[in-house]
């Protein structure tokens, strides 16, 4: 879609150096299909962009020079490749952080989540890892999962991305989280579900999402009484939720009997037919 819009801009003579994309429209596959028509196009990158840094030199020394590299060397340093490197680094550093608290051992999901929510990658650590200049120091918390909101502008020169700006910083007063730790709040509610809300949720589930209600006989009614009307309304909601539009529901027994006739074991519950 992005390359198509660039082609159309070139076709009508709209200057590409007046077109700005965001980070998900700022990779090589977004501009290469437009060929020379994409020259001059800008993309605002969040944290990293294209280019090779210290970590890429290590990749060449320890992997590609030994014939162990998985991707083509020409692709090393492209936007999507770098994004994968950053994601992998952040995941490993989060596990390292968690192990400082819980010990050098296999960790549970909760423990790794603690590591992510307390991740602190300093400038010195970035330099040690070979990511210096590739992204800014990053520190997140349970109340702020984004950490440092920084980025740069890159421009397509017809063959590669070129960084054309210094680091920019967003205004935290406008977009920063409100201070509540949603992760802890959700976990608190999850722990309270079995004792506080399970009976109510089970009653609501049985009343609204009974899987056999659309196929069974109509509910007993006292001639338009309250209970019959309520069940009829539930049936209609369920039909709209599961089948949508004007499509008619198919009786599950037909599919169940067809599978059984072929000798294929099935656990599908078929309604009486």
WOURRA-V490290 format. One record per backbone hydrogen bond with DSSP energy under -0.5 kcal/mol. NH is the residue of the N-H (numbers start at 1). CO is the residue of the C=O. E is the energy in kcal/mol with one decimal. If there is no record, write none. Layout:
BEGIN
NH:CO:E
NH:CO:E
END
This chain:
BEGIN
5:1:-2.0
6:2:-1.9
7:3:-2.3
8:4:-2.4
9:5:-2.1
10:6:-2.4
11:7:-2.1
12:8:-1.6
13:10:-0.6
14:9:-2.7
18:15:-1.4
19:16:-1.8
21:42:-2.0
25:22:-2.0
26:23:-1.2
30:27:-1.5
31:28:-1.6
32:28:-2.6
34:31:-1.1
35:32:-2.1
37:34:-1.9
38:35:-1.6
39:36:-1.4
40:156:-3.3
41:38:-2.2
42:16:-0.5
42:19:-2.3
43:154:-2.3
44:21:-3.2
45:43:-0.7
45:152:-3.1
47:45:-0.7
47:150:-2.3
48:46:-1.6
51:77:-2.6
55:130:-2.7
56:53:-0.8
57:53:-1.4
58:54:-1.7
59:55:-1.9
60:56:-2.2
61:57:-2.2
62:58:-2.9
63:59:-1.9
64:59:-1.9
65:60:-2.8
66:63:-0.8
67:64:-1.4
68:63:-2.9
75:72:-1.6
76:72:-0.6
76:73:-1.0
78:75:-2.0
82:78:-2.9
83:79:-2.3
84:80:-1.8
85:81:-2.1
86:82:-2.6
87:83:-2.4
88:84:-2.3
89:85:-2.6
90:86:-2.6
91:87:-2.1
92:88:-2.3
93:89:-2.6
94:90:-2.0
95:91:-1.7
96:92:-2.5
97:93:-2.4
98:94:-2.2
99:95:-2.2
100:96:-1.2
100:97:-0.5
101:97:-0.6
101:98:-1.0
102:98:-2.8
103:99:-1.6
105:103:-1.9
112:108:-2.2
113:109:-2.4
114:110:-1.8
115:111:-1.8
116:112:-2.2
117:113:-2.6
118:114:-0.8
119:116:-1.4
121:138:-3.5
122:120:-0.8
126:122:-2.3
127:123:-2.1
128:124:-2.1
129:125:-2.1
130:126:-0.9
130:127:-0.6
131:126:-2.8
132:126:-0.7
133:135:-0.5
134:131:-1.9
135:131:-1.2
138:121:-2.1
140:119:-2.4
141:144:-2.3
144:141:-0.5
150:148:-1.1
151:168:-1.6
152:45:-1.1
154:43:-2.5
155:162:-2.7
156:41:-2.5
157:155:-0.5
157:160:-2.5
162:155:-2.3
164:153:-2.8
165:153:-0.7
168:151:-2.8
170:149:-2.0
172:170:-1.0
174:171:-1.5
175:171:-1.4
176:172:-2.5
182:180:-1.1
185:181:-2.2
186:182:-2.9
187:183:-2.1
188:184:-2.2
189:185:-2.1
190:186:-2.5
191:187:-2.2
192:188:-1.2
193:189:-1.0
193:190:-0.7
194:190:-0.6
196:192:-2.3
197:193:-1.8
198:193:-1.9
201:197:-2.8
202:198:-2.7
203:199:-2.2
204:200:-2.3
205:201:-2.6
206:202:-2.5
207:203:-1.8
208:204:-2.0
209:205:-2.6
211:209:-0.6
213:210:-1.4
215:212:-1.0
216:212:-1.7
229:225:-2.0
230:226:-2.0
231:227:-2.2
232:228:-2.4
233:229:-2.1
234:230:-1.9
235:231:-2.4
236:232:-2.0
237:233:-2.1
238:234:-2.4
239:235:-2.5
240:236:-2.2
241:237:-2.2
242:238:-2.5
243:239:-2.5
244:239:-1.1
247:244:-1.1
254:251:-1.1
255:251:-0.7
256:252:-2.1
257:253:-2.9
258:254:-2.1
259:255:-2.2
260:256:-2.0
261:257:-2.4
262:258:-1.0
263:260:-1.6
264:259:-1.9
265:263:-0.6
270:268:-0.6
END
